[in-house]
Amino acid sequence: MRERLMCSCWLAALLVAALGLACDSVTDQEADVEVQWLQQHVVPIGNADPDVPDAALAVLQQTIGDARLVGLGEATHGTTEFWGIRQKISRYLVEEMGFSAILFEAPLPNGLHINSYVTEGIGTAEEAHRRLGYWRYQEMRDLIDWMRSHNVQRSPGDPLLHFFGYDCAFRSWEESIALIADYLAVVDPAAVADITTRLENYTLEDSEYVYDFIASRRDTYVALSSLESYEITLKIAENLPPSWEVWHNLENNLPEMDIREGFNIENVNWLIEHMLDGGKVIIWAHNGHVGNWYRPDRDTQAQMLGSRLKEQYGDDYYVIATEFYGGRFRAWEYCGGNYTAMIEHVAAQPGDDTYTHLFHQAAIPLFYLDLSKVDYTLPETAWLMGPLKARDIGASYCAAEDSYYYSELSLPDKYDGIVHFETTNPTTPITFDGQAAGLNVLPGRG
């Protein structure tokens, strides 16, 4: 009896061990199936160089289709490949799919100088870039140069390619004051001194006064100038109160993102309707802004620009995020609650609970994946629904606190497509007037 019992136990142990091996084998097999699915369904891209054509981008004709707005995101602000691939995709959208504007995460008033340069050749690329105040990278200059070149070389009858900033979250009012004063010097010279003084006071009350002042003189000012120049000036003034509120709240640890994004959707819609005749536009911003998000904002939830665009435009808005496995990028050093310097960072290795960890296993250096037409009921694709973590690095980073710079999400819920890089490199800073360049964007993630 004892021998039979020992034999039974021995057989049971073998069975348990076999089952354990079988389970491990199934797990590995499932992982292999997921990687194989990726390898079969992603679209490999040769490189992120916007000057090198890539036949693979022809897939955008099917994936984007008739969408009138395309969001192009970045997982960090300071990665050269993210700038390159967005310019490369933008060139295809402009040259092959009839898009006619890039709306940029940059101040609305400052961006007007770049639009004047790329559309009319007013001034120089350097001057327009300097007056933007933000994104002082060679990659930004490359974008400006390409847009100007495109407009100069376009075929007769083709639309001009425009550039506009859409963001109300600008700290300096220098360009706004200058543009408003220049306009008033034409239509109401007697008002210039008072209005300029009020704006230099930098108060919410004075900014609201200036907007009301200009709005109340519409007919008179339009008759003395043009409808377009009046509406641009009024829009600049209209951006000042939310600009003040955003920075006041940031400095006082109060919710600000919903104010910012709530006004930015108004700017985007105004630009499309009043400056672009309803044309097809590309929106460049951080992943967090262009994605279909509600995100934490102090003790509240902020509806991000991409969510507002999806709500308004539905399938007419297609958004592509970027992600990377490893490499370097440029951002403010932010450790222990203090900003120090703008430096090159090396990204900490992602964990196995991240999307990029699984994308890395596909062993394709650069690829695009359309997320909008995947059958997520299949075992080999269900993992894409997550939730898993995605990188969420904005203007600052601390490698020792890397876990903070991720967001847990369902990728297909937030984006329609994704471009993934195995490795990345930092942007190249440039200088103006001998001063070192900085990122000059809002601190934190976006």
C-alpha positions in Angstrom: 0.0 0.0 0.0 2.8 2.4 1.0 4.7 1.6 -2.3 1.5 2.3 -4.3 1.0 5.6 -2.4 4.6 6.7 -3.1 4.2 5.8 -6.7 1.0 7.9 -6.9 2.7 10.8 -5.3 5.6 10.5 -7.7 3.3 10.4 -10.7 1.4 13.4 -9.3 4.6 15.4 -8.9 5.5 14.6 -12.5 2.1 15.7 -13.6 2.3 19.0 -11.7 5.8 19.6 -13.2 4.5 18.8 -16.6 1.5 21.1 -16.2 3.8 23.8 -15.0 6.0 23.4 -18.0 3.0 23.4 -20.2 1.7 26.7 -18.7 5.2 28.3 -19.2 5.2 27.1 -22.7 1.7 28.6 -23.4 2.8 31.9 -21.9 5.8 32.0 -24.2 3.7 31.0 -27.1 1.2 33.7 -26.4 3.9 36.3 -26.3 5.3 35.0 -29.5 1.9 35.2 -31.2 1.6 38.9 -30.1 5.0 39.7 -31.4 4.3 37.8 -34.7 1.1 39.8 -35.1 3.0 43.1 -34.6 5.6 42.0 -37.1 2.9 41.2 -39.7 0.8 44.3 -39.2 3.0 47.2 -38.5 4.4 49.3 -41.3 8.2 49.6 -41.1 9.5 53.1 -41.9 13.0 53.6 -43.2 14.0 56.6 -41.1 12.7 59.9 -39.6 14.6 62.1 -42.1 11.9 64.4 -43.6 14.1 64.9 -46.7 14.1 61.2 -47.6 10.9 60.0 -49.2 9.4 56.8 -48.0 6.9 54.8 -49.9 5.6 53.3 -46.7 3.8 56.5 -45.9 1.3 55.8 -48.7 -0.5 53.7 -46.1 -1.8 57.1 -44.7 -4.2 57.3 -47.6 -6.1 54.3 -46.2 -5.6 54.9 -42.5 -6.3 58.6 -42.3 -8.7 58.6 -45.3 -10.9 61.6 -45.5 -10.1 63.0 -42.0 -9.8 66.8 -42.1 -7.7 67.1 -39.0 -4.6 65.1 -38.1 -2.9 65.3 -34.6 0.8 64.5 -34.5 2.0 63.9 -31.0 5.4 63.6 -29.3 6.4 61.6 -26.2 9.0 64.2 -25.3 9.5 67.7 -26.6 13.3 67.3 -27.0 13.6 64.3 -29.4 15.0 64.9 -32.9 13.3 61.9 -34.3 9.8 63.0 -33.2 10.3 66.3 -35.0 11.6 64.5 -38.1 8.9 62.0 -38.4 6.2 64.6 -37.8 7.7 66.8 -40.6 8.0 63.7 -42.8 4.3 62.8 -42.3 3.3 66.4 -42.6 5.0 66.7 -46.0 3.1 63.7 -47.2 -0.2 65.0 -46.0 0.5 68.4 -47.6 1.9 67.1 -50.9 -0.3 64.1 -51.4 -3.5 64.6 -49.3 -4.3 68.3 -49.6 -3.5 69.5 -46.1 -2.7 73.2 -46.0 -1.7 74.2 -42.4 0.3 73.2 -39.4 -1.2 74.4 -36.1 1.5 74.3 -33.4 1.7 74.1 -29.6 3.1 77.6 -29.5 1.7 81.1 -28.7 -0.9 82.3 -31.1 0.5 85.9 -31.4 4.1 84.8 -31.8 3.3 82.3 -34.4 1.9 85.0 -36.7 5.5 86.0 -37.6 6.3 82.5 -38.8 3.1 82.5 -40.9 4.0 85.8 -42.5 7.5 84.5 -43.4 6.5 81.1 -44.8 3.5 82.5 -46.8 4.8 85.9 -47.9 8.5 85.9 -47.3 8.3 88.8 -44.8 11.5 89.0 -42.8 13.9 86.0 -42.3 13.5 82.5 -41.0 15.8 83.4 -38.1 13.8 86.5 -37.1 10.5 84.7 -37.3 11.9 81.8 -35.2 13.4 84.2 -32.6 10.1 86.0 -32.2 8.3 82.7 -31.7 10.1 82.6 -28.3 9.7 78.8 -28.0 11.2 75.7 -29.6 14.6 77.1 -30.1 15.8 73.9 -31.9 17.4 73.4 -35.3 14.5 71.0 -35.9 12.1 73.9 -35.6 14.2 75.9 -38.1 14.2 73.0 -40.5 10.4 73.0 -40.4 10.2 76.7 -41.1 12.6 76.4 -44.0 10.7 73.5 -45.5 7.4 75.3 -45.3 8.8 78.4 -46.9 10.4 76.3 -49.6 7.2 74.5 -50.3 5.3 77.8 -50.8 7.9 79.2 -53.1 8.0 76.0 -55.2 4.3 75.1 -55.2 2.5 74.8 -58.5 0.2 77.6 -59.6 -3.2 77.3 -58.1 -2.0 75.1 -55.2 -2.9 76.6 -51.8 -0.3 78.2 -49.5 0.9 76.2 -46.6 0.2 78.1 -43.4 1.7 78.0 -39.9 -0.2 79.2 -36.8 0.4 78.8 -33.1 -2.9 77.9 -31.3 -1.8 78.0 -27.6 -3.1 80.6 -25.1 -0.5 79.6 -22.5 2.2 82.1 -23.2 3.9 83.8 -20.2 5.3 86.9 -22.0 2.9 89.4 -23.5 5.7 91.3 -25.3 4.6 90.2 -28.8 0.9 90.7 -28.0 1.6 94.2 -26.8 3.7 95.0 -29.9 1.1 93.7 -32.3 -1.9 95.4 -30.7 0.1 98.7 -30.4 1.0 98.5 -34.1 -2.6 98.0 -35.1 -3.9 100.8 -32.9 -1.2 103.1 -34.4 -3.1 102.8 -37.7 -6.7 102.9 -36.5 -6.7 104.8 -33.2 -3.3 106.4 -32.5 -4.7 108.3 -29.4 -5.4 105.0 -27.7 -1.9 103.5 -28.1 -0.3 104.9 -24.9 -3.2 103.9 -22.6 -3.7 100.4 -24.0 0.0 99.7 -23.9 0.3 100.9 -20.3 -2.7 98.7 -19.3 -1.1 95.6 -20.9 2.2 96.3 -19.3 0.5 96.3 -15.9 -0.1 92.5 -16.5 -3.4 92.1 -14.7 -6.5 90.2 -15.5 -8.6 93.3 -15.2 -6.5 95.3 -17.6 -6.5 92.5 -20.2 -10.2 92.2 -20.1 -10.5 96.0 -20.5 -8.3 95.9 -23.6 -10.4 93.1 -25.2 -13.6 94.9 -24.5 -12.2 98.2 -25.8 -11.2 96.7 -29.1 -14.4 94.6 -29.4 -16.6 97.7 -28.9 -14.9 99.6 -31.8 -15.3 96.9 -34.5 -17.1 98.9 -37.2 -14.8 101.9 -36.8 -11.6 99.9 -36.8 -12.6 97.6 -39.7 -13.4 100.7 -41.8 -10.0 102.0 -41.1 -8.1 98.8 -41.7 -9.5 95.4 -42.9 -11.7 92.8 -41.4 -8.9 90.3 -41.3 -6.4 92.5 -39.5 -9.1 93.6 -37.0 -10.1 90.0 -36.2 -6.5 88.9 -35.7 -6.0 91.8 -33.3 -9.1 91.0 -31.4 -8.2 87.4 -31.2 -4.7 88.3 -29.8 -6.5 90.5 -27.1 -9.0 87.7 -26.4 -6.1 85.3 -25.6 -4.7 87.6 -22.9 -7.1 86.8 -20.0 -6.8 83.0 -20.3 -3.0 83.4 -20.6 -3.0 85.3 -17.3 -5.3 82.8 -15.6 -3.2 79.8 -16.7 0.0 81.2 -15.3 -1.6 82.6 -12.2 -3.0 79.1 -11.5 0.3 77.4 -12.2 2.1 79.7 -9.8 -0.5 79.1 -7.1 -0.9 75.4 -7.5 -4.4 75.6 -8.9 -6.0 73.7 -11.8 -5.1 75.3 -15.1 -5.2 72.7 -17.9 -8.9 72.8 -18.4 -8.7 76.6 -18.8 -5.9 76.2 -21.3 -7.4 73.5 -23.4 -10.9 75.0 -23.2 -9.6 78.2 -24.8 -7.2 76.4 -27.2 -10.1 74.5 -28.9 -11.6 77.9 -29.5 -8.4 79.1 -31.1 -8.1 76.0 -33.3 -11.7 76.4 -34.5 -11.2 80.1 -35.1 -8.0 79.5 -37.1 -9.7 76.9 -39.3 -12.8 78.9 -39.9 -11.4 82.5 -40.2 -7.8 82.0 -41.4 -7.9 78.8 -43.4 -11.3 78.7 -45.0 -12.2 75.4 -43.4 -9.1 73.7 -44.9 -7.4 70.4 -43.7 -5.0 71.0 -40.8 -2.2 69.2 -39.0 -1.9 69.8 -35.2 1.6 69.4 -33.6 1.7 69.0 -29.8 2.6 66.7 -27.0 1.0 63.3 -27.0 -1.0 64.4 -23.9 -2.5 67.4 -25.7 -3.5 65.7 -29.0 -4.7 62.4 -27.6 -8.3 61.6 -26.6 -7.7 62.3 -22.9 -9.1 63.4 -19.6 -6.1 64.0 -17.5 -5.5 64.8 -13.8 -5.2 68.6 -13.1 -4.5 69.1 -9.5 -7.6 67.7 -7.7 -9.8 67.8 -10.9 -9.9 66.2 -14.4 -9.1 68.3 -17.4 -10.5 67.5 -20.9 -7.5 67.7 -23.2 -7.6 69.3 -26.7 -7.6 66.0 -28.5 -10.7 64.8 -26.5 -12.4 68.1 -27.4 -11.5 67.6 -31.1 -12.8 64.0 -31.1 -16.0 65.2 -29.5 -16.5 67.8 -32.1 -15.1 66.2 -35.2 -15.4 62.5 -34.6 -13.8 60.4 -37.3 -12.7 63.6 -39.1 -10.0 63.8 -36.5 -7.2 61.2 -36.7 -4.4 61.3 -34.1 -1.0 59.7 -34.1 1.2 59.4 -31.0 4.9 58.7 -30.8 6.7 56.4 -28.4 10.3 55.1 -27.9 12.0 52.3 -26.1 15.4 53.8 -25.3 17.7 56.7 -26.1 18.4 60.3 -25.3 16.4 63.5 -25.4 16.6 67.1 -24.2 14.6 68.4 -21.3 14.9 70.4 -18.1 16.6 68.6 -15.2 13.9 68.4 -12.6 14.8 66.4 -9.5 13.7 66.9 -5.9 11.2 69.5 -6.9 13.8 71.9 -8.5 14.4 72.9 -12.1 18.2 73.2 -12.8 19.4 73.2 -16.4 18.3 72.1 -19.9 20.4 69.0 -20.5 20.5 65.7 -22.4 18.9 62.8 -20.6 19.2 59.1 -21.0 15.8 57.4 -20.7 15.6 54.8 -18.0 14.9 51.3 -19.4 11.1 50.7 -19.5 9.5 47.9 -17.5 7.6 44.9 -18.8 4.3 46.7 -18.0 4.8 49.2 -20.8 3.7 49.2 -24.4 7.2 50.1 -25.5 8.6 46.9 -23.9 6.3 44.8 -26.1 6.9 46.9 -29.2 10.7 46.5 -28.6 10.3 42.7 -28.9 9.1 43.1 -32.5 12.7 44.1 -33.3 11.7 46.7 -35.9 13.7 50.0 -35.4 10.9 52.3 -36.6 7.3 51.5 -37.4 3.8 52.9 -37.7 0.8 51.0 -36.5 -2.8 51.9 -37.3 -4.9 51.3 -34.1 -8.2 52.3 -35.5 -9.1 49.2 -37.5 -7.7 46.4 -35.3 -10.0 43.5 -34.2 -9.4 43.6 -30.5 -11.4 40.5 -29.8 -8.5 38.4 -31.1 -6.1 36.8 -28.5 -3.1 38.2 -30.3 -4.4 41.8 -30.2 -6.3 42.0 -26.9 -3.2 43.1 -25.1 -3.2 46.4 -27.0 -6.3 47.4 -25.1 -4.2 47.5 -22.0 -4.1 49.2 -19.7 -0.4 49.4 -20.0 2.0 52.3 -19.4 3.2 54.8 -22.1 5.9 57.4 -21.7 4.7 60.8 -20.8 7.7 63.2 -20.7 7.2 66.8 -21.4 9.5 69.7 -20.7 11.2 68.1 -17.7 12.6 64.8 -16.6 14.4 63.1 -13.7 15.8 59.7 -14.4 15.8 58.8 -10.7 12.0 59.4 -10.7 11.4 57.7 -14.1 8.2 55.9 -13.0 6.5 59.3 -12.7 6.9 59.9 -16.4 4.5 57.3 -17.5 0.7 57.2 -17.8 -1.3 54.0 -17.6 -3.8 53.9 -20.5 -5.5 52.0 -23.2 -3.6 53.0 -26.3 -6.5 52.5 -28.8 -8.8 54.6 -26.6 -6.4 57.5 -26.7 -4.9 57.4 -30.2 -5.8 56.2 -33.7 -2.2 55.3 -34.6 1.3 55.2 -33.2 4.8 55.6 -34.5 7.4 53.7 -32.4 11.2 54.2 -32.3 13.6 51.7 -30.9 16.1 54.4 -30.0 16.2 58.3 -30.2 18.5 61.2 -30.0 18.2 64.7 -28.5 17.2 67.9 -30.4 19.9 70.4 -31.4 19.6 73.7 -29.6 20.3 77.0 -31.4 21.1 80.5 -30.1 19.8 83.9 -30.7 21.8 87.1 -30.0 24.4 85.0 -28.3 22.0 83.7 -25.7 21.8 80.0 -25.1 18.6 78.5 -26.4 16.0 77.0 -24.0 12.9 74.9 -24.4 10.7 77.7 -23.1 7.6 75.7 -22.6 5.3 75.1 -19.6 7.0 73.0 -17.0 5.8 69.4 -16.3 4.5 66.9 -18.8 2.9 68.9 -21.6 
